[in-house]
Amino acid sequence: MTLFKKHETTIAPPSTKKEIPAGLWLKCKGCDAVLYRTKLEENLQVCPQCGHHYPMTAGERIALLTDADSFKEIDADLVSVDALKFADGKTYPEKLASSRKKSGLKDAAVTGTATLDNKAYALGVMDFRFLGASMGSVVGEKITRLTELATAKKLPLVIVTASGGARMYEGMLSLMQMAKTSAALARHNEKGLPYIVIMTHPTTAGVMASFATLGDVHLAEPGALIGFAGPRVIKQTTQAILPPGFQTSEFCLEKGIVDRIIPRSDLRRELSLFLDYFAGAVK
């Protein structure tokens, strides 16, 4: 009888299974289809199965709505300051630094001049990645300066909105941007110059109550949330039962707040047509 036995060890062959890098796939929020992220990007961040519109970055928006290499950014170096020394877990400068790292932007709006099918116009784009595209002093100042530039150069003005509202870290300074941007737009309007708003998900609160609803034409993407306060706040305040689809772009179209809903795949062509139509107003 052998007291000690030699056990044979079997070494498994190396696995041929390949690890799939994280982030290549995602489940659609609209239809639960599994989407390849690259295909989603190629389709302008729109689900090819159900048409759900995902957010776009400012850079993606600019590329969609302008001729190649025609966009000339203005006021790129404007940055927010911590005038109120506000802190909510993190300080305001910490929040700003985090958003700059996340988005690659210095604040929530990118503004400049560009051409679309060789038609010159002024363009402002909001990026929700930067503190929910909240409107602080820099956003208000950039929109105001863009509007004043469009007025001085007699250019049509287009602003793509996406915002959670005023920036609480700046308190009253943020709320005053509503009046400032509206005054600049009034002067632009007095010159008979066209202003086109493109509302994307979400367009709410102070932005919706100021420059997002002062256009000559209000366009919107399908399914966008458009409203002043959120449905929960309105329900709690009014104690009313809200209608189905309340505050969607489709609901706003029915009630006359939005003039037209345009799928993203058609937006470039439609905007070019609007610029053509308004060309006679720019003298």
N, C-alpha and C positions, 0 to 999 in steps of 0.2 A: 504493500500500500504506500503510495507516494504521499508524503506529508505536504509537500509544496508542489504546486502545479504552475506551469508557465501559461499565463493567459495571453492569447493572441489579441493584439490590438488592431482594429480595422480603422484605417484613416479614410474618411469620406473624401471623395474628389471635390475639388473646389466648385462652389456653386456657380452655375452659369446664369442665374437669375440677375437681371439688371435692376438696380434701384432707380425708381422714377423720381427725378428731382421734384422737390416741393414747389407748388405754385404753377405747374404746367396746366392743370385742369381746374375747373370750378363748376359748381352746380348753379344753373341759371335760377335767379330769384323769381323769374316770371313763370317758368314751366318745369323746373327741376331737371331739365336736360343737362347732361354732362358736356361741357364745352371745352375745347382746346383753346387756351388763352391766346395763342398766336392767331388762330382763326378769328377769334373775337376782335382782336386788334385790327386785323385786315378788313373786318366788316364794320369798321368805325365804331367799335364798342357796342354793337347791337347784336342781340341774340338772333342767329339765323333761323331758329326754330319758331320763336314766338314774337320776335320784334321788341323784346324788352330793351330799353335804352339805358345803358350803364353810363356813369359819369365820364367825361373826357377831361384831360388836363388842359391847361391854357395853351400849351404848345400844340396839342392835337387840334384844338379848336381853330387856332390861327392857321395851321396847315390846311384845314378843311375849307376855310372861308377866304383864303387869299391866294393870289398868284405866287408861284415859287420865288422865294427870296425878295419879295416886295415889302414885307412888313418891316417898318422902321420904328423901333420902340422909343418911347419918350418917358422921361421921369423915372428911369429904371432904378435910380439910387435913393429914392425916397424910402425912409424906414420909420417905423413907429417908435415912440419914446414912452417911457413909463411915468407919465405925468402924475398919476394918482397913487403910485406905489401900491397897486392892487395885488393881493395874493389870495389864491384859492388852492391850497395844497402846494402848488408851484407858483412862483412869482411870474409876473407878466413877461419879463425878459427871458425867463426859462421857457415859457410857452412859445414865445416868438422864435427862439433858437431852435426848438424842436420842430416847429412848422417849417422853418427855413430848410432844415436838414431833410425833412420828409418830402417837401415839394420842389426844392431847388429854386424857390422864388423868395423875393425879399418881402412881399406882402401878397394880399389876396387878389389883386387886380393887375392885369398887364394891359398897357395902353400904347397906342401908336397909330401910324398911318400905313395904308397899304393900298393895293389895287386888287380888284377881282374882275377877271376878264378885261383887264386894262382900264377899268373904271376906278378912279381914286376915291377913297373914303377914309374916315377915321373909325378906328375899331378899339373897343374895350372888351376884355374878357375876364370873367371872374373864375377863380379856381377854388373849389370847395375843400381841397386838401389843406389849405392854409386857414386854420382856425374856423372851419366851416364857412369860409368866405365871408366872415363877419365884416361889417362896415365900420372901420375905425377911421381915424383922421387921415391916414395915408390913402385908403380906398376912396374916401370922399374927395380928397385933394386931387388924386389922379383922374377921377371921373370928371371933376370940375375943370381941370386944366385941359383934358382931352376935348371937352365940349367947347371951351373957349378957343382952342386951336382950330377946331372944326368951323367955328363961327368966323374966326379971322380969315381962314383960308377958303371959306365958302364951300365946305365939304359936307356931304351926307355923313351922318353919325350912326353907327351901329354898336349896340352894347349887348353882349351875351351875359345874362344874369344867372347867378346861382348863389344863394346866400341863406344862412340861418338867421340873419338879422343884424342888429346893432352889436358892437363889440363891448361887452360888459366891463372889460378891463379899462375902458376909457370913459365910462359913464356919460355925462352930458356932452362931452366933446364928441362922442360918437353920434349922439342924437342930432347934434347941430349939422351933421353932414347931410341930413335929409333936406334942410332948408338951403344949404349951400349949392348942392347939386341941382336942386329944383330951380333956383334962381338962374344958374348958368344955362339951363335948358330953356328957360323962358326967353332969354336973350337970343339963343340959337333959333328959337321958333319965330321970334319977331323979325328975323332976317329971311323968313320963308324957306328955311333949310330943313330937309327931311331928317327925321330921327326914327330909326327902326330898332325895336327891342326884340330880342330872341330869348324867351324865358325857358330855362332848363330846370331840371329837378335838383334841389328845391329852390323856389324863389319866394321868399317869405319876409314878414316883419318889415323893418325899416327900409329895406331895399325895395320891397314890393310897394310900400306906401310912399315912395319917392320916385326915383328915376326909372324904375321898372314899369311904371304905369303912366308915363308921360309921353309916350311915343306917338307918332303919326300912325304907325302900324305896330301891332303887338302879335308876334309869332310865338309859337310854343312847340316843344317836342312832345310826342305822345306820352301820356301817363305822368307828366310832371306834376309835382305838388306845388300849387300856387295859392298863396293866401297870406293873411296878416298874422294871425295867431294859429297855433296848432288845433286840430279838431278836439282834442281832450280839453284844452283850456276853454275853447268856445262853448263846449257842451257844459262844462262846470259853471261857466259864467252865466249862460243864458237859460240853462236847464231845459234846453230844447233838443228834440230828436233830429239829428242832422240827416239830410237826404243821402241816398247812396251815391258814392263817387264824389262826395263833397270835397272841393278844393283840388280836384284834378284838372288838368288842362282841358279835358273834354267837357267837364262841368262848366269851366270858365268860358269856353267857346259858346256853349248853350246860353249862358247868361250875358254874353256880350263883352266880357273882360278881355278875351282873346279874339283876335280877328281870324286867325288861321292856325291849324295844327299841321306841322310839316315833318314827316319822318326825316331822320338825319341823312339818309341816302339822297334825299332830294333837296336838302337845305342849301347847298352851294348854288345849284342851278336857280332855285327860287329867289335867293337873295340877289343874284345877278339880275334877274328879271325885275325885281323891285327897284334896284338901283337904276336900271334902264328907264323904268316908268317915271321915277322921280327926277330924272336928269333935266327935264324941262324947268323944274323949280329952282335949280341951281344956276344962277346967272352971274 
